[in-house]
Amino acid sequence: MMNLIVLYGPPASGKLTVAQELSKLTGYKIFHNHLTMDLARELYPDFNELRFNLVSKLRLEVIKYASELGTDLIFTCVYVGDLEDEAYMEKVVKIVEEHGGDVRLVELTAPDATLLERVGSESRKRFHKLKDAEVLRVQLEDGRYQVSMPYPDILKLDTSMRPASESARLIADHFQLGVS
């Protein structure tokens, strides 16, 4: 039986950084969203439906495979709360639960000023993450990332309030995750 920890939030909210710290504590494998996004970008360079369909299929297959093997994962993603996102998360939850696993949700946030400051950081370049503060500013003004997933027991953490290692510890404690 697997545990799937879903860390979601806007760009530059610290999803991968917190995932890395949580992985150190728990031994869970990290499956961050840019692994599939970068692969799909190589095959379908245009920012369109072809790329995003492949991303979705890859992610679901990885989660299914890990569920079948009982591999605990930390999955990072951005969630905007549209019908596509809701349907996708329903599929994720269904896959994990069909294999006897549990999905634990963590919403990471930070003030807009913090996100805009972080978005240009050097650490974001490795995985072709959004690095343009003006693009992020427009997205934030649209309210794109100000929505929670429609599930109970979501742990919400403001990553500007503490170091990533402390956020990871709070997640592990909240969900009573075994520490490796």
Summary of the structure (lengths in Angstrom):
residues: 180
radius of gyration: 15.6
end to end distance: 16.8
largest distance: 43.0
contacts: 555
relative contact order: 0.24
helix: 50%
strand: 14%
